[in-house]
């Protein structure tokens, strides 16, 4: 009888980061699975790696996302790689108060108001792209989201290359203690936002950083580290996930010429295609929790204080929730996919990401009758355990 060679420890391999779905399927029936989520060399002062429970079933991931009292977002690792990330690493009531501070900037109404400007940014990027083979990650999917989140924060969108370097450094799986360049990028990011915050205290502007420096929670202003944590979270979450979503979408459509033609003829399919892309190739593959009490999940006893990894990508390909999960289909009920999470930590920027992606897809459909692969191979990113996207995605683009 053949032996299953798939093990939970493979959840931390580069090969898995490039193509995680076969491993998800192999391990799902064993979920929750115990694995080393951080090797000792990645944790200051640790002699052994940190163990986590990996949740791979949709029901378990969705249940944990909806039960923040049992599965806490607070972590002892918060702040080890920079200021703690406000919201992402907070529980109520603190999370509730902080979320109110920035909710208005990311409402559907606010993002719709930004649509004409985002559309113009998209057109400007396409105008300077050459015809023929184009590496679209560098040319389009990185600059668009960074320019958009930079506008909301009130920082220069032209610095998007630097912002991208900072985001990559924060999300990188390289050991911090052995990576001086990464440390420098993180220090530069903290210093940059510290200077911007100081300027906004002297003279405000209609942007998010001003809102943060002027905000009060229960009569007290935010501390410096809280403002910096907000800024870093908004910059990283506002560009990395959307960059990956755009790349994943274009990659899928490059292999589906008939669907490309359907979309050109019927734009009512644009939103279903985006939602199925979110499910099928979730830009965020995993996020983290800590058990706040002893709990049993799918027959496995989990102790208070145990670390937990919620595998969004595995949940979104669970056949118990999505029949024929490895097929890209537009006839699904996608209201409950977890690409943006669920519950109180549902992605703040989901409306903005959807608007950016809808504008992008329509702009490409308007301009390019055919979308095919370029001559060079595509390259998946393998430096972050969180993100599923591309480092390089060459496409052949021929304007009408």
Phi, psi and omega per residue, in radians:
X1 nan 2.291 -3.109
X2 -1.128 2.558 3.140
X3 -1.677 2.373 3.064
X4 -1.290 1.965 -3.080
X5 -1.531 -0.037 3.135
X6 -1.377 2.225 -3.140
X7 -2.220 2.714 3.120
X8 -1.008 -0.541 -3.128
X9 -1.099 -0.358 3.107
X10 -1.241 -0.155 3.066
X11 -1.140 -0.188 -3.131
X12 -1.963 0.284 -3.126
X13 -1.645 2.699 3.106
X14 -1.144 -0.631 3.125
X15 -1.066 -0.669 3.121
X16 -1.178 -0.647 3.140
X17 -1.099 -0.594 -3.137
X18 -1.335 -0.519 -3.133
X19 -2.664 1.458 -2.995
X20 -1.428 -0.291 -2.898
X21 -1.188 -0.672 3.067
X22 -1.032 -0.682 3.135
X23 -1.199 -0.703 3.078
X24 -0.968 -0.836 -3.116
X25 -1.105 -0.679 -3.106
X26 -1.185 -0.560 -3.039
X27 -1.737 -0.211 -2.965
X28 -1.023 -0.711 -3.108
X29 -1.153 -0.353 3.117
X30 -1.577 -0.143 -3.022
X31 -1.141 2.474 0.019
X32 -1.243 2.496 -3.132
X33 -1.984 2.553 -3.135
X34 -1.661 2.279 -3.140
X35 -2.664 2.882 3.109
X36 -1.488 1.864 -3.058
X37 -1.492 -0.389 3.062
X38 -2.467 2.095 3.088
X39 -1.179 2.773 -3.072
X40 -0.985 -0.637 -3.073
X41 -1.183 -0.253 -3.139
X42 -1.584 -0.136 -3.042
X43 -2.098 2.101 -3.101
X44 -1.031 2.203 3.059
X45 1.390 0.019 -3.092
X46 -1.594 2.328 3.103
X47 -1.594 -0.408 3.093
X48 -2.205 2.768 3.127
X49 -1.218 2.866 3.114
X50 -1.621 2.259 3.141
X51 -1.595 2.572 3.087
X52 -2.410 2.771 2.940
X53 -1.648 2.192 3.086
X54 -1.670 2.090 3.071
X55 -1.629 2.074 -3.080
X56 -2.010 -0.268 3.132
X57 -1.459 2.529 3.114
X58 -1.024 -0.832 -3.069
X59 -1.037 -0.672 -3.120
X60 -1.259 -0.752 3.129
X61 -1.124 -0.847 -3.125
X62 -1.097 -0.732 3.124
X63 -1.088 -0.712 3.126
X64 -1.176 -0.697 3.128
X65 -1.099 -0.562 -3.100
X66 -1.524 -0.138 -3.068
X67 -2.100 1.303 -3.078
X68 -1.273 -0.285 3.102
X69 -1.242 -0.586 3.130
X70 -1.563 -0.667 -3.066
X71 -1.962 1.630 -2.993
X72 -1.373 2.576 3.069
X73 -1.569 -0.183 3.116
X74 -1.286 2.474 -3.053
X75 -2.499 2.538 3.060
X76 -1.175 -0.282 3.130
X77 -1.462 -0.193 -3.104
X78 -1.022 2.264 3.112
X79 1.582 -0.086 -3.104
X80 -1.258 -0.501 -3.099
X81 -1.988 0.500 -3.079
X82 2.346 -3.086 3.121
X83 -1.011 2.524 3.061
X84 -0.960 2.502 -3.095
X85 -1.479 1.869 3.124
X86 -1.028 2.516 -3.072
X87 1.391 -1.061 -3.036
X88 -1.104 -0.593 -3.093
X89 -1.990 0.562 3.138
X90 -2.166 2.660 2.990
X91 -1.982 2.885 3.002
X92 -1.116 2.654 0.064
X93 -1.484 -0.201 -3.132
X94 -1.031 -0.798 3.136
X95 -1.015 -0.748 -3.112
X96 -1.070 -0.787 -3.128
X97 -1.130 -0.760 -3.107
X98 -1.207 -0.646 -3.124
X99 -1.106 -0.614 3.116
X100 -1.064 -0.540 -3.109
X101 -1.100 -0.585 -3.004
X102 -2.045 -0.040 -3.100
X103 -0.946 -0.765 -3.027
X104 -1.109 -0.454 -3.123
X105 -1.279 -0.295 -3.018
X106 -2.152 0.345 3.084
X107 -1.221 2.805 3.085
X108 -1.028 -0.698 3.137
X109 -1.078 -0.781 -3.129
X110 -1.124 -0.735 -3.130
X111 -1.211 -0.586 3.067
X112 -1.132 -0.629 3.088
X113 -1.137 -0.514 3.116
X114 -1.401 -0.229 -2.998
X115 -0.946 -0.809 3.138
X116 -1.034 -0.699 3.117
X117 -1.181 -0.762 3.109
X118 -1.065 -0.708 3.111
X119 -1.042 -0.705 3.134
X120 -1.197 -0.679 3.081
X121 -1.073 -0.747 3.116
X122 -1.055 -0.801 -3.141
X123 -1.111 -0.710 3.136
X124 -1.093 -0.720 3.114
X125 -1.137 -0.706 3.121
X126 -1.206 -0.574 -3.126
X127 -1.086 -0.563 -3.090
X128 -1.685 -0.015 3.088
X129 -1.393 2.323 3.120
X130 -1.266 2.750 3.010
X131 -1.343 2.766 -3.118
X132 1.667 -2.589 -3.114
X133 -1.216 2.212 3.141
X134 -2.345 2.331 3.031
X135 -1.518 1.759 -2.904
X136 -1.355 -0.309 3.112
X137 -1.133 -0.915 -3.139
X138 -1.224 -0.666 -3.024
X139 -1.387 -0.484 -3.013
X140 -2.415 -0.938 -2.924
X141 -1.281 -0.345 2.998
X142 -1.430 -0.944 -3.034
X143 -1.131 -0.639 -3.073
X144 -1.057 -1.009 -3.104
X145 -1.087 -0.608 -3.131
X146 -1.179 -0.712 3.102
X147 -1.087 -0.668 -3.115
X148 -1.186 -0.874 -3.115
X149 -1.198 -0.556 3.083
X150 -1.089 -0.692 3.114
X151 -1.098 -0.745 3.136
X152 -1.131 -0.692 3.135
X153 -1.280 -0.494 -3.098
X154 1.577 0.587 3.109
X155 -2.114 2.792 -3.029
X156 -1.169 2.062 3.125
X157 -1.129 -0.357 -3.119
X158 -1.190 -0.286 3.134
X159 -1.527 0.410 -3.001
X160 -1.084 -0.521 3.130
X161 -1.116 -0.763 3.104
X162 -1.128 -0.764 3.133
X163 -1.063 -0.675 3.119
X164 -1.130 -0.714 3.104
X165 -1.069 -0.721 3.122
X166 -1.125 -0.773 3.134
X167 -1.063 -0.783 3.139
X168 -1.070 -0.693 -3.140
X169 -1.132 -0.703 -3.122
X170 -1.155 -0.671 -3.064
X171 -1.574 -0.122 -3.055
X172 -1.113 2.580 3.095
X173 -1.592 0.021 3.135
X174 -1.163 2.531 3.116
X175 -1.089 2.249 -3.090
X176 -1.126 -0.676 -3.058
X177 -1.152 -0.386 -3.099
X178 -1.900 0.232 -3.042
X179 -2.305 1.533 -3.072
X180 -1.122 -0.622 -3.123
X181 -1.125 -0.724 3.116
X182 -1.085 -0.786 3.121
X183 -1.024 -0.740 3.133
X184 -1.077 -0.764 3.126
X185 -1.049 -0.761 -3.128
X186 -1.140 -0.723 3.107
X187 -1.125 -0.709 3.116
X188 -1.104 -0.699 -3.138
X189 -1.125 -0.793 3.133
X190 -1.092 -0.782 -3.134
X191 -1.112 -0.700 -3.123
X192 -1.064 -0.883 -3.118
X193 -1.206 -0.521 3.054
X194 -1.091 -0.729 3.115
X195 -1.167 -0.763 3.137
X196 -1.076 -0.754 3.137
X197 -1.082 -0.692 3.124
X198 -1.111 -0.706 3.108
X199 -1.125 -0.728 -3.118
X200 -1.180 -0.472 3.071
X201 -1.181 -0.586 3.115
X202 -1.364 -0.696 -3.115
X203 -2.587 1.943 -3.090
X204 -1.277 2.956 3.109
X205 -2.605 2.845 3.138
X206 -1.370 1.205 -3.101
X207 -2.543 3.039 -3.065
X208 -1.199 -0.627 -3.113
X209 -1.146 -0.681 3.053
X210 -1.086 -0.746 3.117
X211 -1.034 -0.635 -3.128
X212 -1.270 -0.763 -3.107
X213 -1.243 -0.419 3.132
X214 -1.631 -0.161 -3.041
X215 -1.271 2.654 3.023
X216 -2.249 2.404 3.047
X217 -2.061 2.007 -3.093
X218 0.940 0.762 3.039
X219 1.450 -0.004 -3.123
X220 -2.112 2.467 3.088
X221 -1.213 2.737 3.083
X222 -1.164 2.511 3.046
X223 -1.285 2.820 -3.083
X224 -1.005 -0.763 -3.103
X225 -1.163 -0.522 3.108
X226 -1.210 -0.729 3.092
X227 -1.101 -0.788 3.136
X228 -1.121 -0.718 3.108
X229 -1.078 -0.697 3.062
X230 -1.055 -0.883 -3.083
X231 -1.050 -0.768 -3.119
X232 -1.149 -0.777 3.117
X233 -1.039 -0.821 -3.088
X234 -1.140 -0.694 3.122
X235 -1.135 -0.847 -3.059
X236 -1.222 -0.914 -3.117
X237 -1.132 -0.527 -3.098
X238 -1.343 -0.246 3.137
X239 -2.090 -0.725 -3.019
X240 -1.119 -0.804 -3.073
X241 -1.182 -0.700 -3.132
X242 -1.243 -0.669 3.047
X243 -0.988 -0.782 -3.138
X244 -1.199 -0.704 3.099
X245 -1.050 -0.798 -3.141
X246 -1.100 -0.768 3.123
X247 -1.126 -0.757 3.121
X248 -1.080 -0.709 -3.140
X249 -1.099 -0.880 -3.129
X250 -1.132 -0.622 3.099
X251 -1.101 -0.784 3.124
X252 -1.098 -0.735 -3.072
X253 -1.293 -0.437 3.095
X254 -1.114 -0.438 3.126
X255 -1.699 0.084 -3.089
X256 -2.295 1.207 -3.078
X257 -1.052 -0.578 3.120
X258 -1.166 -0.685 3.110
X259 -1.167 -0.640 3.084
X260 -1.019 -0.769 3.126
X261 -1.186 -0.651 3.068
X262 -1.053 -0.754 -3.129
X263 -1.141 -0.681 3.121
X264 -1.118 -0.576 -3.112
X265 -1.500 -0.482 -3.031
X266 -2.422 1.667 -3.077
X267 -1.290 -0.130 3.045
X268 -1.154 -0.253 3.126
X269 -1.479 -0.163 -3.058
X270 -1.043 -0.874 -3.093
X271 -1.165 -0.759 3.047
X272 -1.021 -0.655 3.117
X273 -1.128 -0.717 3.121
X274 -1.109 -0.788 -3.113
X275 -1.155 -0.683 3.112
X276 -1.207 -0.565 3.044
X277 -1.113 -0.741 3.098
X278 -1.022 -0.736 3.118
X279 -1.243 -0.836 -2.954
X280 -1.239 -0.677 3.129
X281 -2.343 1.212 -3.037
X282 -0.992 2.156 -3.116
X283 -1.076 -0.662 3.036
X284 -1.721 2.065 -3.070
X285 -1.617 -0.516 -3.086
X286 -2.719 2.531 2.945
X287 -2.434 3.087 -2.814
X288 -2.212 2.630 3.087
X289 -2.481 2.991 3.041
X290 -2.310 2.368 3.137
X291 -1.215 2.138 -3.134
X292 -1.506 -0.159 3.110
X293 -2.742 2.912 3.013
X294 -1.130 2.381 -3.083
X295 -2.654 2.672 3.056
X296 -1.935 2.284 -3.140
X297 -2.277 2.095 -3.128
X298 0.856 0.744 3.081
X299 1.455 -0.028 -3.104
X300 -1.824 2.268 3.112
X301 -1.427 2.181 -3.138
X302 -2.057 2.244 -3.029
X303 -1.571 2.640 3.033
X304 -0.929 2.326 -3.128
X305 1.622 -0.203 3.103
X306 -1.163 2.478 3.078
X307 -1.431 2.563 -3.076
X308 -2.351 2.413 3.020
X309 -1.982 2.148 3.074
X310 -1.650 1.986 -3.097
X311 -1.591 1.638 -3.138
X312 -1.029 -0.758 -3.096
X313 -1.091 -0.674 3.109
X314 -1.205 -0.730 3.126
X315 -1.055 -0.694 -3.097
X316 -1.321 -0.131 3.028
X317 -2.026 0.353 3.127
X318 -1.389 2.099 -3.118
X319 -1.101 -0.348 3.097
X320 -1.207 -0.413 3.139
X321 -1.847 -0.551 -3.074
X322 -2.344 1.739 3.135
X323 -0.969 2.529 -3.070
X324 0.840 1.039 -2.986
X325 -1.123 -0.412 -3.113
X326 -1.577 0.129 3.042
X327 -1.758 2.410 3.100
X328 -1.549 1.857 -3.022
X329 -2.252 2.548 -3.125
X330 -1.783 0.085 -3.090
X331 -1.813 0.382 -3.082
X332 -1.577 2.785 2.883
X333 -1.562 1.842 -3.013
X334 -1.859 0.317 -3.084
X335 -1.156 -0.377 -3.021
X336 -2.050 0.330 3.017
X337 -1.156 2.750 -3.033
X338 -1.977 0.477 3.122
X339 -1.047 -0.554 3.089
X340 -1.825 0.276 -3.099
X341 1.412 -2.769 3.120
X342 -2.916 2.888 3.113
X343 1.319 -2.701 -3.023
X344 -1.171 -0.373 3.140
X345 -1.708 0.270 3.068
X346 -0.908 2.386 -2.977
X347 -0.907 2.097 3.130
X348 -1.021 -0.630 -3.059
X349 -1.629 0.202 -3.106
X350 -0.991 -0.805 3.108
X351 -1.034 -0.696 -3.141
X352 -1.168 -0.762 3.127
X353 -1.056 -0.739 -3.142
X354 -1.136 -0.723 3.128
X355 -1.126 -0.794 3.124
X356 -1.050 -0.703 -3.105
X357 -1.262 -0.686 3.099
X358 -1.109 -0.774 3.111
X359 -1.093 -0.756 -3.140
X360 -1.073 -0.870 -3.081
X361 -1.094 -0.764 3.110
X362 -1.112 -0.664 3.129
X363 -1.140 -0.737 3.101
X364 -1.170 -0.716 3.134
X365 -1.122 -0.669 3.124
X366 -1.125 -0.649 -2.951
X367 -1.646 -0.541 -2.996
X368 -2.093 1.913 3.122
X369 -1.112 -0.498 -3.103
X370 -2.340 2.434 3.062
X371 -2.165 2.081 3.135
X372 -2.381 2.976 3.141
X373 -1.288 2.621 3.037
X374 -1.385 -3.131 -3.085
X375 -1.335 -0.551 3.133
X376 -1.451 2.665 -3.141
X377 -1.303 2.645 3.016
X378 -1.323 2.670 -3.139
X379 -2.266 2.072 3.055
X380 -1.280 2.599 3.052
X381 -1.318 2.486 -3.140
X382 -2.373 0.466 -3.127
X383 -1.903 -0.186 3.115
X384 -2.164 2.319 3.087
X385 -1.353 -0.271 -3.036
X386 -1.522 -0.719 -2.960
X387 -1.680 2.438 2.994
X388 -2.029 1.841 -3.078
X389 -2.812 -2.753 -3.062
X390 -2.138 2.518 2.880
X391 -1.478 -0.645 3.140
X392 -2.476 2.403 3.096
X393 -2.508 1.490 3.120
X394 -1.300 2.245 3.084
X395 -2.241 2.629 3.066
X396 -1.634 2.023 -3.082
X397 -2.066 2.114 3.135
X398 -2.189 1.987 -3.101
X399 -1.232 2.706 3.118
X400 -1.132 nan nan
